Amino acid sequence: MLYALNEYAYQALTPMRLAARATRDFWSSPLNPAKDSVFGRNIFAAADLFSNMTRRYGKPDWRINQVQVDGQPVAVTAETVWSSPWVKLVHFERDSGGLRRAGRTELDPAVLIVAPLSGHYATLLRGTVETFLQGHEVYVTDWVNAREVPVTEGRFDFHDYVDHIRSILQVMGPGVNVVAVCQPGPPVLAAAALMAEDNDPCRPATITLMGSPIDARLAPTAATELAAAKPFAWFESNMIFTVPPPHPGAMRRVYPGMVQLYSFMSMNKERHEAAHRQYFDDLVKGDGDHAAKHLEFYDEYLSVLDLTEEFYLQTIDIVFQKHLLARGLLEHRGRRVRPELMIDIGLMTVEGENDDISGVGQTQAAHTLCTGLPQAKKLLYVQPKVGHYGVFNGRRFQEEIYPKITQFIVDQA
């Protein structure tokens, strides 16, 4: 009932939301002589805040039209080159003329960024993509909101995720470098191990795991402790809901993005409350720059997607409760996953010193599993003074982490 009640609440607030928007527009109109009064600015700020807090946040646009390559502006076009009902493979194609002007005469290494399927859209990695576009041909897994997939399309579970990674790599061809951000670490490592065992020519050249729960038993955090402490039946009973009409995926059982969002926000409740108070104050003061930055952040942060019941529950079971991959017990379609059979795939792990979601040690556990890789094929890196999101975004990622990843890719070629 939770999902249906959320829909009813949204619809019930529609008249108030429309009234708030009309009020906001009235008190911001240049034709209103009182718009710059203290009273007018307070009414405008209250109406704007209410409107933004109660509206629906859809999937954000990528908004990547141009990047700087060696100081030269290069146009970028996002194009879907492969898809299934569950994911779109997006290629950010850089203009060839711009690359030539930047002095790039050879094809840059291809990078597949596997975005997390854990509540937010792939656009959360906008900054990650923009950074990699400086020196790579970039592809991204753009996962589809489960509530938009009709039940006639069937199920999507952890093993389907593994198969999707393998299918994408086969579509892209040999020599791809995979960057897995957070949640995808275990299924990406599993896919690479299976491809290595099969001597698949399209197995990745390198995989870089960033803040991933390869072994969630190590360096426990609040998130991993919760997943381990609750019985599996608790997640089945309390975290799964049915998508109501009019969504295309009506009647599909899902782990709603709104539940994940509540979990995220409750971890930093005071911070979010302070941010919204500051937004209100900025609107009253007429500080448009700071208010715009607030909106830009929350437009992304509050945009969430649903996960299928089977994918969410299997991830809890496989990754956070039974730790099957870390214990060497994970089976995929009747085959045991054997990371030790990887012998020629470069493996880099990146962790953040202050990561409170995937603690230091959880990701680098991959090196212990991949015993067949020579030391020259491995690189373990812990970034000082960053938390979970700093591992793949922000200034330290751009200036310190990204150069190490791209150098590792070059060294393994």
Buried (B, 14 or more C-beta within 10 A) or exposed (E): EBBEEBBEEEEEBEEEBEEBBEBBBBBBEEEBEEBEEEEBBBBBBBBBBBBBBBBEBEBBEBEBEBBEBEEBEBBBEBEEEBEBEBBBBBBBBBBEEBBEBBEBEEEBBBBBBBBBBBBBBBBBBBBBBBBBBBBBBBBBBBBBBBBBBEEEBEEBBBBBBBBBBBBBBBEBEEBBBBBBBBBBBBBBBBBBBBBBBEEBEBBBBBBBBBBBBBBBBBBBBEBBEEBBEBEBEEBBEEBBBBBBEEBBBEEBBBBBBBBBBEBBBEEEEEEBEEBBEBBBEBBBEEBEEBBEEBEEEBBBBBBBBBBBBBBBBBBBBBBBBBBBBBEEEBEBEEEEBBBBBBEEBBBBBBBBEBBEBBBBBBBBBBBEBBEBBEEEBBBEBBBEEBBBBBBBBBEBBBEBBBBBBBEBBEEBE
